[in-house]
Amino acid sequence: MVDIVALLVLALLAILFGWLAKRAWDSKRAWLKWIGVILAGLVTLIFILLFVVGVIGFAKLNLPQSNPVADVKVAGTPDQIARGKKIAMVCTACHSTTNGLPLDGGTRNFVGPLGTVVPPNLTPGGPLKDWSDGEIIRAIREGVANNGRALIVMPADQFHGMSDADVQAVVAYLRSQPAVQHDTPANGLSPLGMLLVGAGIFSTSVQAPITQPVVAPPAGVTADYGKYLVGISGCHACHGADLAGGTPGGFTPVGPNLTAIVPKWSQSDFIKTIRTGVDPTGHALAPDQMPWKLFNAMYTDDELGAIYTYLHSLTLIIKSAK
Protein backbone atom coordinates (compact mmCIF):
# COMPACT_ATOMS: atom_id res chain seq x y z
CA MET A 1 0.00 0.00 0.00
CA VAL A 2 2.86 2.37 0.87
CA ASP A 3 4.45 1.66 -2.52
CA ILE A 4 1.26 2.57 -4.38
CA VAL A 5 0.77 5.76 -2.35
CA ALA A 6 4.39 6.78 -3.08
CA LEU A 7 3.87 6.22 -6.80
CA LEU A 8 0.65 8.25 -6.74
CA VAL A 9 2.44 11.11 -4.96
CA LEU A 10 5.22 11.10 -7.56
CA ALA A 11 2.66 11.07 -10.38
CA LEU A 12 0.71 13.96 -8.83
CA LEU A 13 3.88 15.99 -8.32
CA ALA A 14 4.88 15.42 -11.94
CA ILE A 15 1.41 16.57 -13.06
CA LEU A 16 1.51 19.59 -10.74
CA PHE A 17 4.87 20.85 -11.95
CA GLY A 18 3.89 20.07 -15.54
CA TRP A 19 0.86 22.28 -15.03
CA LEU A 20 3.07 25.02 -13.55
CA ALA A 21 5.36 24.77 -16.57
CA LYS A 22 2.31 25.16 -18.83
CA ARG A 23 1.18 28.22 -16.83
CA ALA A 24 4.63 29.74 -17.14
CA TRP A 25 4.63 29.13 -20.91
CA ASP A 26 1.35 31.04 -21.18
CA SER A 27 2.76 34.02 -19.27
CA LYS A 28 3.12 37.26 -21.22
CA ARG A 29 6.20 38.27 -19.25
CA ALA A 30 9.27 36.90 -21.02
CA TRP A 31 11.44 36.59 -17.92
CA LEU A 32 8.70 34.77 -15.98
CA LYS A 33 7.90 32.60 -18.98
CA TRP A 34 11.40 31.24 -19.56
CA ILE A 35 12.47 30.99 -15.93
CA GLY A 36 9.20 29.28 -15.03
CA VAL A 37 9.34 26.89 -17.99
CA ILE A 38 12.96 25.90 -17.29
CA LEU A 39 12.57 25.42 -13.54
CA ALA A 40 9.13 23.82 -13.52
CA GLY A 41 9.98 21.76 -16.59
CA LEU A 42 13.17 20.45 -14.98
CA VAL A 43 11.36 19.50 -11.78
CA THR A 44 8.63 17.85 -13.88
CA LEU A 45 11.22 15.72 -15.66
CA ILE A 46 12.78 14.76 -12.33
CA PHE A 47 9.46 13.56 -10.93
CA ILE A 48 8.63 11.72 -14.15
CA LEU A 49 11.99 9.95 -13.94
CA LEU A 50 11.41 9.09 -10.27
CA PHE A 51 7.96 7.78 -11.12
CA VAL A 52 9.33 5.52 -13.87
CA VAL A 53 12.11 4.24 -11.60
CA GLY A 54 9.54 3.70 -8.85
CA VAL A 55 7.30 1.68 -11.17
CA ILE A 56 10.27 -0.53 -12.09
CA GLY A 57 11.11 -1.01 -8.41
CA PHE A 58 7.47 -1.73 -7.56
CA ALA A 59 7.34 -4.38 -10.29
CA LYS A 60 10.56 -6.04 -9.12
CA LEU A 61 9.34 -6.17 -5.54
CA ASN A 62 5.67 -7.05 -6.00
CA LEU A 63 4.99 -8.82 -9.28
CA PRO A 64 5.11 -12.64 -9.12
CA GLN A 65 8.34 -14.16 -10.41
CA SER A 66 8.34 -16.81 -13.12
CA ASN A 67 10.37 -19.30 -11.04
CA PRO A 68 8.37 -22.55 -10.86
CA VAL A 69 7.88 -24.50 -7.63
CA ALA A 70 9.29 -28.02 -7.61
CA ASP A 71 6.81 -30.79 -6.87
CA VAL A 72 8.84 -32.47 -4.16
CA LYS A 73 8.07 -33.97 -0.78
CA VAL A 74 11.07 -34.33 1.51
CA ALA A 75 11.17 -37.67 3.33
CA GLY A 76 12.71 -36.27 6.50
CA THR A 77 14.90 -39.26 7.29
CA PRO A 78 17.30 -39.16 10.27
CA ASP A 79 20.25 -38.91 7.86
CA GLN A 80 18.65 -35.97 6.05
CA ILE A 81 17.90 -34.17 9.31
CA ALA A 82 21.48 -34.68 10.55
CA ARG A 83 22.95 -33.39 7.27
CA GLY A 84 20.50 -30.48 7.14
CA LYS A 85 21.31 -29.48 10.71
CA LYS A 86 24.99 -29.09 9.79
CA ILE A 87 24.24 -27.01 6.71
CA ALA A 88 21.66 -24.90 8.54
CA MET A 89 24.36 -23.72 10.92
CA VAL A 90 25.27 -21.13 8.29
CA CYS A 91 21.81 -19.61 8.76
CA THR A 92 22.30 -18.95 12.47
CA ALA A 93 24.15 -15.69 11.82
CA CYS A 94 20.88 -14.15 10.59
CA HIS A 95 17.91 -16.32 11.58
CA SER A 96 18.60 -16.80 15.28
CA THR A 97 18.22 -14.77 18.44
CA THR A 98 21.16 -16.67 19.98
CA ASN A 99 23.46 -17.15 16.94
CA GLY A 100 22.73 -20.84 17.33
CA LEU A 101 20.04 -23.39 16.64
CA PRO A 102 17.06 -23.47 16.43
CA LEU A 103 16.45 -20.87 13.74
CA ASP A 104 13.86 -18.90 15.67
CA GLY A 105 14.24 -15.64 13.70
CA GLY A 106 16.62 -12.75 13.79
CA THR A 107 16.63 -9.43 15.62
CA ARG A 108 18.58 -7.20 13.22
CA ASN A 109 16.96 -4.98 10.61
CA PHE A 110 19.36 -5.33 7.68
CA VAL A 111 18.23 -2.29 5.70
CA GLY A 112 17.78 0.40 8.35
CA PRO A 113 16.10 3.52 6.92
CA LEU A 114 15.36 1.73 3.63
CA GLY A 115 12.61 -0.30 5.27
CA THR A 116 12.32 -3.42 7.41
CA VAL A 117 14.09 -6.70 6.63
CA VAL A 118 14.38 -8.89 9.71
CA PRO A 119 15.15 -12.59 9.07
CA PRO A 120 12.00 -14.57 9.91
CA ASN A 121 11.40 -17.48 12.27
CA LEU A 122 12.26 -20.67 10.34
CA THR A 123 10.98 -23.13 12.94
CA PRO A 124 7.57 -24.82 12.54
CA GLY A 125 6.25 -22.05 14.79
CA GLY A 126 6.87 -19.51 12.03
CA PRO A 127 5.44 -18.92 8.55
CA LEU A 128 7.18 -21.94 6.96
CA LYS A 129 4.56 -24.23 8.47
CA ASP A 130 2.25 -23.03 5.70
CA TRP A 131 4.83 -23.42 2.90
CA SER A 132 5.32 -26.50 0.76
CA ASP A 133 8.72 -28.20 0.62
CA GLY A 134 9.13 -26.98 -2.96
CA GLU A 135 8.41 -23.38 -1.92
CA ILE A 136 11.06 -23.54 0.81
CA ILE A 137 13.58 -24.98 -1.65
CA ARG A 138 12.80 -22.20 -4.13
CA ALA A 139 13.24 -19.56 -1.43
CA ILE A 140 16.64 -20.96 -0.39
CA ARG A 141 18.13 -21.30 -3.87
CA GLU A 142 16.18 -18.76 -5.93
CA GLY A 143 15.17 -16.00 -3.52
CA VAL A 144 11.42 -16.20 -4.16
CA ALA A 145 8.76 -16.32 -1.42
CA ASN A 146 5.78 -18.68 -1.38
CA ASN A 147 3.58 -15.92 -2.83
CA GLY A 148 5.91 -15.57 -5.80
CA ARG A 149 7.36 -12.22 -4.76
CA ALA A 150 11.04 -11.43 -4.53
CA LEU A 151 12.81 -11.90 -1.22
CA ILE A 152 15.16 -9.18 0.01
CA VAL A 153 18.63 -9.67 1.58
CA MET A 154 18.27 -13.45 1.30
CA PRO A 155 21.65 -14.81 0.07
CA ALA A 156 20.10 -17.05 -2.55
CA ASP A 157 23.05 -16.28 -4.81
CA GLN A 158 25.25 -18.11 -2.29
CA PHE A 159 22.90 -21.10 -2.13
CA HIS A 160 21.94 -21.24 -5.80
CA GLY A 161 24.38 -24.07 -6.44
CA MET A 162 23.31 -26.16 -3.44
CA SER A 163 22.61 -29.72 -4.50
CA ASP A 164 19.11 -31.18 -4.50
CA ALA A 165 20.14 -33.64 -1.78
CA ASP A 166 21.54 -30.91 0.48
CA VAL A 167 18.69 -28.44 0.05
CA GLN A 168 16.20 -31.21 0.80
CA ALA A 169 18.24 -32.06 3.89
CA VAL A 170 17.93 -28.43 5.01
CA VAL A 171 14.15 -28.61 4.58
CA ALA A 172 14.10 -31.83 6.58
CA TYR A 173 15.95 -30.13 9.41
CA LEU A 174 13.77 -27.01 9.33
CA ARG A 175 10.69 -29.20 9.67
CA SER A 176 12.26 -31.13 12.58
CA GLN A 177 13.00 -28.14 14.79
CA PRO A 178 10.94 -27.42 17.89
CA ALA A 179 8.16 -24.94 17.13
CA VAL A 180 9.34 -21.66 18.62
CA GLN A 181 6.87 -18.79 18.92
CA HIS A 182 8.87 -15.72 17.94
CA ASP A 183 7.15 -13.21 15.70
CA THR A 184 9.26 -10.94 13.51
CA PRO A 185 7.95 -7.79 11.78
CA ALA A 186 6.61 -7.91 8.25
CA ASN A 187 9.40 -7.25 5.77
CA GLY A 188 9.25 -4.55 3.14
CA LEU A 189 11.14 -1.61 1.70
CA SER A 190 10.34 2.07 2.08
CA PRO A 191 9.64 4.26 -0.98
CA LEU A 192 13.34 5.16 -1.00
CA GLY A 193 14.24 1.47 -0.99
CA MET A 194 11.79 0.87 -3.84
CA LEU A 195 13.46 3.64 -5.86
CA LEU A 196 16.91 2.15 -5.23
CA VAL A 197 15.66 -1.24 -6.44
CA GLY A 198 14.19 0.38 -9.54
CA ALA A 199 17.48 2.15 -10.23
CA GLY A 200 19.42 -1.11 -9.88
CA ILE A 201 21.40 0.22 -6.90
CA PHE A 202 19.76 -2.22 -4.47
CA SER A 203 19.02 -5.73 -5.73
CA THR A 204 16.42 -8.27 -4.76
CA SER A 205 17.46 -11.85 -3.99
CA VAL A 206 15.88 -13.42 -7.09
CA GLN A 207 18.05 -15.91 -8.98
CA ALA A 208 17.53 -17.80 -12.24
CA PRO A 209 15.03 -20.69 -12.06
CA ILE A 210 16.55 -24.11 -11.41
CA THR A 211 14.92 -26.55 -13.79
CA GLN A 212 17.53 -29.33 -13.94
CA PRO A 213 18.89 -31.66 -11.24
CA VAL A 214 21.73 -30.20 -9.15
CA VAL A 215 24.28 -32.75 -7.94
CA ALA A 216 27.21 -32.01 -5.63
CA PRO A 217 30.71 -33.34 -6.42
CA PRO A 218 31.55 -36.59 -4.63
CA ALA A 219 32.49 -35.99 -1.00
CA GLY A 220 36.22 -36.15 -0.43
CA VAL A 221 39.32 -34.12 0.25
CA THR A 222 39.30 -32.61 -3.22
CA ALA A 223 39.32 -29.13 -4.67
CA ASP A 224 36.00 -29.74 -6.43
CA TYR A 225 34.23 -30.71 -3.23
CA GLY A 226 35.94 -27.89 -1.36
CA LYS A 227 34.73 -25.40 -3.95
CA TYR A 228 31.19 -26.70 -3.48
CA LEU A 229 31.39 -26.35 0.31
CA VAL A 230 32.81 -22.84 0.03
CA GLY A 231 29.93 -21.92 -2.28
CA ILE A 232 27.16 -23.06 0.08
CA SER A 233 28.88 -21.71 3.21
CA GLY A 234 28.46 -18.05 2.32
CA CYS A 235 32.21 -17.40 2.09
CA HIS A 236 31.79 -15.29 -1.04
CA ALA A 237 29.47 -12.88 0.79
CA CYS A 238 32.36 -11.63 2.94
CA HIS A 239 35.44 -12.55 0.92
CA GLY A 240 34.19 -11.53 -2.54
CA ALA A 241 33.18 -13.42 -5.65
CA ASP A 242 36.81 -14.33 -6.35
CA LEU A 243 37.67 -14.74 -2.63
CA ALA A 244 40.26 -11.98 -3.05
CA GLY A 245 38.66 -9.73 -0.43
CA GLY A 246 35.25 -8.28 0.24
CA THR A 247 33.87 -4.89 -0.71
CA PRO A 248 32.87 -2.28 1.90
CA GLY A 249 29.30 -1.05 2.05
CA GLY A 250 27.46 -4.37 2.07
CA PHE A 251 25.50 -6.23 4.73
CA THR A 252 28.41 -8.48 5.75
CA PRO A 253 31.90 -7.95 7.19
CA VAL A 254 34.68 -7.23 4.70
CA GLY A 255 36.71 -10.43 4.62
CA PRO A 256 40.41 -10.53 3.72
CA ASN A 257 42.01 -11.93 0.57
CA LEU A 258 41.96 -15.72 0.98
CA THR A 259 43.98 -16.24 -2.20
CA ALA A 260 46.90 -14.49 -0.49
CA ILE A 261 46.50 -15.89 3.03
CA VAL A 262 45.51 -19.56 2.93
CA PRO A 263 48.19 -20.78 0.47
CA LYS A 264 50.81 -19.71 3.04
CA TRP A 265 49.37 -22.12 5.60
CA SER A 266 49.55 -25.89 5.84
CA GLN A 267 46.35 -27.92 5.89
CA SER A 268 46.80 -28.60 9.59
CA ASP A 269 47.25 -24.85 10.17
CA PHE A 270 43.99 -24.14 8.39
CA ILE A 271 42.03 -26.79 10.29
CA LYS A 272 43.51 -25.65 13.61
CA THR A 273 42.50 -22.06 12.81
CA ILE A 274 38.88 -23.09 12.27
CA ARG A 275 38.89 -25.31 15.36
CA THR A 276 40.46 -22.76 17.74
CA GLY A 277 39.81 -19.34 16.21
CA VAL A 278 43.53 -18.52 16.28
CA ASP A 279 45.53 -18.38 13.05
CA PRO A 280 49.17 -19.52 12.63
CA THR A 281 50.46 -16.02 13.40
CA GLY A 282 48.70 -16.04 16.78
CA HIS A 283 45.98 -13.64 15.66
CA ALA A 284 42.61 -14.38 17.30
CA LEU A 285 39.69 -14.25 14.86
CA ALA A 286 36.79 -12.04 15.94
CA PRO A 287 33.68 -14.30 15.96
CA ASP A 288 31.46 -11.43 14.81
CA GLN A 289 33.70 -10.91 11.77
CA MET A 290 34.77 -14.48 10.97
CA PRO A 291 32.24 -17.04 12.32
CA TRP A 292 34.85 -19.74 12.93
CA LYS A 293 32.73 -21.36 15.67
CA LEU A 294 29.97 -21.88 13.12
CA PHE A 295 32.29 -23.59 10.63
CA ASN A 296 33.88 -25.59 13.44
CA ALA A 297 30.44 -27.03 14.20
CA MET A 298 29.55 -27.53 10.54
CA TYR A 299 32.52 -29.39 9.15
CA THR A 300 34.59 -32.49 9.77
CA ASP A 301 38.36 -32.46 9.34
CA ASP A 302 37.96 -34.03 5.90
CA GLU A 303 35.51 -31.34 4.84
CA LEU A 304 37.80 -28.60 6.11
CA GLY A 305 40.61 -30.39 4.27
CA ALA A 306 38.57 -30.18 1.07
CA ILE A 307 37.98 -26.45 1.62
CA TYR A 308 41.70 -25.95 2.24
CA THR A 309 42.58 -27.91 -0.90
CA TYR A 310 40.32 -25.67 -2.97
CA LEU A 311 41.56 -22.42 -1.42
CA HIS A 312 45.17 -23.59 -1.76
CA SER A 313 44.59 -24.21 -5.49
CA LEU A 314 43.47 -20.64 -6.21
CA THR A 315 45.64 -18.28 -8.19
CA LEU A 316 46.91 -15.34 -6.16
CA ILE A 317 44.85 -12.21 -6.85
CA ILE A 318 46.17 -8.81 -5.80
CA LYS A 319 43.68 -5.97 -5.84
CA SER A 320 44.98 -2.43 -6.01
CA ALA A 321 43.83 -0.08 -3.29
CA LYS A 322 41.23 2.46 -4.35
N, C-alpha and C positions, 0 to 999 in steps of 0.2 A: 504493500500500500504506500509506504514511504517513497519507494522508487517511482511509482506512478505520479504521486503528488509532485515530486521533484521535477519530473519531465514536464508536467503541466505548467509548473512555475516558469521553467526555462522557455517553454513555448509562448506563454503569455508575455514574458519579458521581451522576447524577440518580436512579437507582434506590437507591443507597446512602443519600443524604440523604432520599429519600422514605421509606425504611424507618426511618430515625432519627426522622423526623417522626411516623410511625405509632407507634413505641415511646414517644415523648414523649406522644402523645395517650392512650396506655394507662396512663400513670403515674398513681398515686393522689395524688401531691403536686401541688397546684394550681400552685405557682410553677414547678416543673420542667415540668409539662405545658404551660403556656402559653408560657413562654420557649422551651422546646424546639420546640414546634410552630411558633412564629413564626420562629425562627432557621433551623431545619432546613427548614421549608417555603419560606422565602425563598430559601435556597441551592438547594433543589430546583428552584424556578421558574427561577432563573438558569441552571442547567445544562440544563434543558429548552429554554429559549430559545436557549442557545448550540448545543445539538444541532440544533434546527430551522434556525437560521441556517447551521450547518455543512453540513447536508444540502442546503440551497439552493446554497451555494457549491460543494459537491462536484458537484452536478448541472450547474452552469454551466461548471465546469472539465473535467468528464469525460464527460458524455453527448454523443453525436454531435449536431452541429447539422444543421438541415434544409436548409442551403444546398446546392443541387445543384452538381455539377461540370460545367463546359461541355465538350462534346465538340469539342475544337479541337486542331489540330496546327499549330504555328507553322512557317512555311516556313524562317525563318532566312536571309533574303536579306541581302546586304551592306548595303542601305539600312536594313533593320530593325535589324541589329546596330549600325550607326552611330547611329541614333536612340535605340536602347535604351541604348547606352553613355552618351549624354548624360544621359538621364533617371536612369540608375542612379547617377550621381554623388551624388544626394541620399541614397543609401543608405550612402555611405562613412563618414558620421559615426558609424554604429552597427556596420555589418557589415565593418569592415576593421581590421586591426592597424596600418595605416599612415595611416589617414584618406584613403586613395586606392584606386584600383583595382589589382588585382582585389578582389572582395568575399570575402575569405578567412575572415571571421568576426571577431567583436568580442572584446574583452578585459574589458569592463566588465559587472559584475553590476548590472542596473538596479534591482533591488528590495531589495538588502541583506538585512536580517534577515527579510524576508518570504519568502525563498526564493532560487531561482537563476533568473535570466533573463539569459542571455548571448546576444547575437545570433549565430546559427549561420553556418557557412561556406556561402556561396551559390555557390561554384564547383562544377564537375562533380566535384570531389573530396569534396564534402560530401553531405548527405542528399538534395539535390534531384535527384541522378542517378536516384533511384528514384521520383520524382514525375512524374506526367503534366503536360503543359503546362496543362491545365485546372485541375489542383490548384494549380499555382504561381500561376495567375491568380486563383483563388479566395482564396489566402492573401494576395496583395498587396492586393486590393480589398475582401475580406470578412472577413479575419482568422480564417480557419479552416484548420487543418492538413490534411495528406493523410489522416489517420485520422479526420477529422470533428470533432476536438476544438477548443476555442477556443484561439487564440493569445493570448499575454500581452505587453503593451507593444509590439505591432506597430501602427504608425500607419495601420491600414487606413482609419480615418475620414478621413485626409488623402488617401488614394489611391482612395477609393470612387468618385470621379467621373472617374477616369482613363479615357480613351477605349479602346475595344477595340484600335484600331491601336497606341496607345502601350503598353498593357500587354503586347500580343503582342511589341512591339519589345523591351521589357525582358526578356521570356522568351528571345527570340532572343539577346540579349547575354549573359544568364546562362549559356546553353548554350555560348556561344562562348569563355568565359573559359578560361584554362589551369587544369587540375585541380590545385588546391593541397591538400595534406594538412595540415589544421589542425583538430584535433578540439576542439570546445567541449563543456562539461558539459551533461548533460541538464537541460532546463528544467522547473521546477515550483515551486509555491508551498508554503510551510510551512503548518501548521495555522492559524497566525494569519492568513496571507495568504488562506487558504480562508474563514475567518470574515469577513474584510473584504470579500471578493467576495460572500459570501452576504448581507452587510448592505448591499451597494450602495455601499460607501465606495471600493472598488477595483474597477474595471471590467475585463472582458476586452476583447479587440480585435474581437469579432464585430460585423459590420455586416449590414444587411438584404441578402437575396439579390438579385443582379442577374440579371434574367431577360429584359431587353430590350436591344437594341443601344445602346451608348454611343458617341456621336460628338462629337469636339471641335469647337469653333467653327473656322471657317476661319482659317488662320494669317495674321497681319497685325498691323500696329501699331494694334490696336483694344482698347478696354476689355474686350470679351467674351473675346478671346483672352488678354489679360493676366490676367483673373480666372481663367481655366482654368489658366494656368501657375502663378499664385500657389497655387491649390488643390492641384496635384500636387507642389509644391516644398516642402511642409511648413511654409510661413510661418505658418499658423494655430497650429501647435503652440507656437511661441514668442510670437507677437504677438497671440494670442487669436482667438476665432471671428469677431469684428468688426474685427480688426486694430487695435484701440484699446489694445493693451497686454496682455501676458501676465499670468498669475496665479501667484504664488509657490507653491511646494510640489509642483510637478510634476517630470517627468523631464527637462525642457528648460530652457534659460535663459529668463529673463523679458524678453521683447523690449519695446521702447518702443512708443508710440502712433504708428503709421504714418499715421493719418488727420490727425495734427497736424504731422508732420515733412515727409513727402514733398511735399505740396502747396506748401511754401515753396521747393522746389527747382525748377530747370529740368530738362528731360529730359536735357540734357547733363551736368548736375550729378549726376543719379541714376546715369547710366551710368558716369561717371568714378568715382563712389564704389564701385560694384561692381567696376570694373576695377582700382582702386588700393588700396581699403581705407581711403581717407581721405575724409571727408565735406566738404561745402563750408565748414564752419567750421574745418577743419583737424584735426578729431578723428579719430584713428586707431581703426578698428574692431578689437576683439579677435577674432581668428579663432576662438577657442574659444567665443565668445558669439554672434557673427554670422559664419557661414561664407561670407564674401564670395568667398574663393578658389574654393569649390565652385561658386557661382553664376556666377563669372567663366568657369569652364571649361564650364559647362552651356549658357550662353545667348549668342546672337548679339546684336548691337546692336539689331536689329529686335525680337527677343524681349524684351530689356530695355526697349525703348521701349514695347512692349505692356504690360508689367508697370507701368511708370511711368504710362501712360495710365489704367490701371485704378485704381491707387492715387491718382492725382491727381483722379479722378472721385468719390472717396468723400466722404461728408459728414463733417465734423469731429465727432468724438465726444470729449467730455471726461468722464472718470470721476472721481468724487469720491474723495478719499483715505479709506481706512478706518482 
